[in-house]
Amino acid sequence: MSRPVIGICAAIERARWGAWDTLVLLSPRNYSLAVQREGAIALMLSPDDALAADPEQLLDMLDGLILAGGSDVDPASYGAEPHPETGGTNEERDRFEVALARAALDRDMPVLGICRGMQMMNVACGGTLEQHLENIETHRHTRGVFSDHEVDLEPDSLAARAAGGPHVAVKSHHHQGLDRLGEGFQATGRNPGDGLVEAIEAPDRQFALGVLWHPEEDEQSRIIGALVEQARARAGAPR
């Protein structure tokens, strides 16, 4: 059986190495390694305005999509003014990922949003974000270090089935969260400390899940495996 192909959205960041100082496509390798451990092919996706205008050709090449973490979503994409703590936005990446998210959901492709990716799924469907959390020490206590905490998931939800139970230990690093939910999404996971929404899903889709934590940083996590399993089933079905 051929391996399913999982697209992973890449960031655009400035990097320095050797004699070079230039913009690069950036995707932390743990995303790809997590996909590969589950027996799938990891394909890094470059922001592309032509594909943002018509993403169907790209999605035809994929069996599943990961909207990955990264810098803040541009508040203009959900009609808000920027908070002083909002930064690092990239309109080209946002346009690309909004288009991919909408088109993937329309065709019922398996979609997993991780951290920023969950926020992007919400924005793509008309939702909004809280740009800076008051209780930030729960979610991002040290620069460059993941925070360990627990999330409570709704029993029998997709989130709980993917995680393997209604309570899950997670690694997170973010300063933003969801405000108004996007159309078609339900909140199915919350932080027990402050009630922040940590998981959303679209019940009318086979697999459309967003998590605010980073399952790629935990080799014991079953979240990415659940995405790959659904993508594998889709790859084996007639299109």
C-alpha positions as CSV (number, residue, x, y, z in Angstrom):
1,M,0.0,0.0,0.0
2,S,1.3,3.4,-0.9
3,R,2.1,5.8,1.9
4,P,-0.4,8.7,2.4
5,V,1.0,12.2,1.8
6,I,0.6,14.8,4.5
7,G,1.2,18.5,3.6
8,I,2.7,20.6,6.4
9,C,2.4,24.4,6.0
10,A,5.8,26.1,6.4
11,A,6.6,29.5,7.8
12,I,8.5,32.3,6.1
13,E,11.3,33.4,8.5
14,R,14.7,35.1,8.3
15,A,17.6,32.8,9.0
16,R,21.4,33.3,9.2
17,W,23.9,30.5,8.5
18,G,27.4,30.6,7.1
19,A,27.7,33.6,4.8
20,W,24.0,33.9,4.3
21,D,21.2,36.1,5.8
22,T,18.0,35.5,3.9
23,L,14.4,34.5,4.0
24,V,13.8,30.8,4.3
25,L,10.9,28.3,4.5
26,L,10.9,27.0,8.0
27,S,9.3,23.9,9.4
28,P,10.5,22.4,12.7
29,R,11.6,18.9,11.9
30,N,9.5,17.3,14.6
31,Y,6.4,17.8,12.5
32,S,7.9,15.8,9.6
33,L,9.4,13.1,12.0
34,A,6.0,12.7,13.7
35,V,4.3,12.1,10.3
36,Q,7.0,9.8,9.1
37,R,6.9,7.7,12.3
38,E,3.2,7.0,11.5
39,G,4.1,5.7,8.0
40,A,3.2,8.7,5.9
41,I,5.1,11.0,3.6
42,A,5.7,14.6,5.0
43,L,5.6,17.3,2.3
44,M,6.5,20.9,3.3
45,L,4.2,23.4,1.7
46,S,5.5,26.8,0.6
47,P,3.2,29.8,0.7
48,D,2.1,30.6,-2.9
49,D,-0.3,33.4,-3.9
50,A,-1.2,31.5,-7.1
51,L,-2.2,28.5,-5.1
52,A,-4.0,30.7,-2.6
53,A,-6.2,31.8,-5.5
54,D,-6.8,28.2,-6.6
55,P,-5.6,25.6,-4.1
56,E,-7.2,22.6,-5.7
57,Q,-4.2,21.4,-7.7
58,L,-2.1,21.3,-4.5
59,L,-4.8,19.6,-2.5
60,D,-5.1,16.9,-5.2
61,M,-1.6,15.9,-4.3
62,L,-2.4,15.4,-0.6
63,D,-4.2,13.0,1.6
64,G,-4.1,15.1,4.7
65,L,-3.1,18.6,5.8
66,I,-1.3,20.0,8.9
67,L,-1.6,23.7,9.6
68,A,1.4,24.1,11.8
69,G,2.5,26.4,14.6
70,G,4.4,29.7,14.2
71,S,4.0,33.4,14.6
72,D,0.8,35.4,15.1
73,V,-2.0,35.5,12.6
74,D,-2.5,39.0,11.2
75,P,-5.5,40.6,13.1
76,A,-6.6,42.2,9.9
77,S,-7.6,38.8,8.6
78,Y,-10.4,38.7,11.3
79,G,-11.2,42.4,11.3
80,A,-9.3,43.5,14.4
81,E,-6.6,46.1,15.2
82,P,-3.3,44.7,16.4
83,H,-2.6,44.3,20.1
84,P,0.8,45.7,21.3
85,E,1.9,42.1,22.0
86,T,0.9,40.8,18.5
87,G,3.8,40.5,16.2
88,G,5.7,38.5,13.5
89,T,2.7,38.4,11.2
90,N,3.1,37.4,7.5
91,E,0.2,38.2,5.2
92,E,1.4,35.9,2.4
93,R,1.4,32.9,4.8
94,D,-2.0,33.8,6.2
95,R,-3.6,34.1,2.7
96,F,-2.2,30.7,1.7
97,E,-3.3,28.9,4.8
98,V,-6.8,30.5,4.9
99,A,-7.3,29.3,1.3
100,L,-5.9,25.8,2.0
101,A,-8.0,25.4,5.2
102,R,-11.2,26.4,3.5
103,A,-10.7,24.3,0.4
104,A,-9.5,21.2,2.5
105,L,-12.6,21.5,4.7
106,D,-14.9,21.9,1.7
107,R,-13.6,18.6,0.2
108,D,-13.6,16.9,3.7
109,M,-9.9,16.3,3.6
110,P,-8.4,15.3,7.0
111,V,-7.1,18.5,8.6
112,L,-5.2,19.0,11.8
113,G,-4.4,22.5,13.1
114,I,-1.6,22.8,15.7
115,C,-1.4,25.9,17.9
116,R,-1.3,28.8,15.3
117,G,-2.9,26.2,12.9
118,M,-5.9,25.8,15.2
119,Q,-6.2,29.6,15.3
120,M,-6.0,29.7,11.5
121,M,-8.7,27.1,11.1
122,N,-10.9,29.2,13.3
123,V,-10.2,32.4,11.4
124,A,-10.6,30.7,8.0
125,C,-14.2,29.9,9.1
126,G,-15.1,33.4,10.3
127,G,-13.9,33.1,13.9
128,T,-11.7,35.6,15.9
129,L,-8.8,35.5,18.3
130,E,-7.9,36.8,21.7
131,Q,-4.6,38.4,20.9
132,H,-2.9,38.2,24.3
133,L,-3.9,35.9,27.2
134,E,-4.0,37.3,30.8
135,N,-3.1,33.9,32.2
136,I,-0.1,33.5,30.0
137,E,2.1,31.7,32.5
138,T,0.0,28.6,32.1
139,H,0.6,28.5,28.4
140,R,4.0,30.0,27.8
141,H,6.0,30.5,30.9
142,T,9.6,30.6,29.4
143,R,10.9,31.8,26.1
144,G,11.7,28.8,23.9
145,V,10.5,26.2,26.4
146,F,7.2,24.3,26.2
147,S,4.8,24.5,29.1
148,D,3.5,21.2,30.5
149,H,-0.1,21.1,31.6
150,E,-3.3,19.1,31.1
151,V,-6.4,19.5,28.9
152,D,-9.9,18.1,29.6
153,L,-11.6,16.8,26.4
154,E,-15.3,16.2,25.8
155,P,-16.0,12.4,26.1
156,D,-16.7,10.8,22.7
157,S,-15.4,13.8,20.9
158,L,-12.9,13.5,18.0
159,A,-10.3,15.2,20.2
160,A,-10.8,12.6,22.9
161,R,-10.7,9.7,20.4
162,A,-7.6,11.0,18.8
163,A,-5.8,11.7,22.1
164,G,-6.8,8.3,23.5
165,G,-9.0,9.6,26.4
166,P,-10.8,12.6,28.0
167,H,-7.7,13.9,29.8
168,V,-4.4,14.5,28.1
169,A,-1.0,15.9,29.2
170,V,0.2,18.4,26.7
171,K,3.1,20.7,25.7
172,S,2.2,24.2,24.8
173,H,3.8,27.5,23.9
174,H,1.4,30.3,22.8
175,H,0.2,33.7,24.0
176,Q,-3.1,33.9,22.0
177,G,-6.3,31.9,22.0
178,L,-9.7,31.7,20.5
179,D,-12.4,34.4,21.0
180,R,-15.5,33.8,18.7
181,L,-15.7,30.3,17.3
182,G,-15.7,29.9,13.5
183,E,-18.8,28.6,11.7
184,G,-19.2,24.9,12.1
185,F,-16.7,24.4,14.9
186,Q,-17.4,23.2,18.5
187,A,-15.1,23.6,21.5
188,T,-14.3,20.1,22.7
189,G,-11.2,20.7,24.9
190,R,-10.4,23.2,27.6
191,N,-7.6,24.0,30.0
192,P,-8.9,23.0,33.5
193,G,-6.9,25.9,35.0
194,D,-8.5,28.9,33.2
195,G,-11.1,27.4,30.9
196,L,-9.3,28.4,27.7
197,V,-10.5,26.5,24.6
198,E,-7.7,24.1,23.7
199,A,-9.4,21.9,21.1
200,I,-12.0,22.5,18.4
201,E,-13.5,20.3,15.8
202,A,-16.1,20.3,13.0
203,P,-18.6,17.5,13.7
204,D,-19.9,17.5,10.1
205,R,-16.4,16.5,8.8
206,Q,-14.7,13.2,9.1
207,F,-11.5,14.7,10.6
208,A,-11.2,18.4,11.2
209,L,-9.4,19.0,14.5
210,G,-7.6,21.9,16.0
211,V,-5.4,21.7,19.1
212,L,-3.7,24.5,20.8
213,W,-0.9,22.4,22.1
214,H,2.1,20.8,20.2
215,P,1.6,17.0,19.7
216,E,4.6,16.9,17.5
217,E,6.8,17.5,20.6
218,D,5.6,14.4,22.3
219,E,6.4,11.0,20.8
220,Q,3.7,9.4,23.0
221,S,1.0,11.6,21.5
222,R,-1.6,9.9,19.4
223,I,-2.9,13.1,17.7
224,I,-0.8,13.1,14.5
225,G,-1.2,9.3,14.2
226,A,-5.0,9.8,14.2
227,L,-4.7,12.2,11.3
228,V,-2.4,9.9,9.4
229,E,-4.9,7.0,10.0
230,Q,-7.7,9.0,8.5
231,A,-5.6,10.1,5.6
232,R,-4.6,6.5,4.9
233,A,-8.2,5.5,4.8
234,R,-8.9,8.4,2.5
235,A,-6.0,7.5,0.2
236,G,-7.3,4.0,-0.2
237,A,-10.8,5.2,-1.1
238,P,-11.9,6.2,-4.7
239,R,-11.6,10.0,-5.2
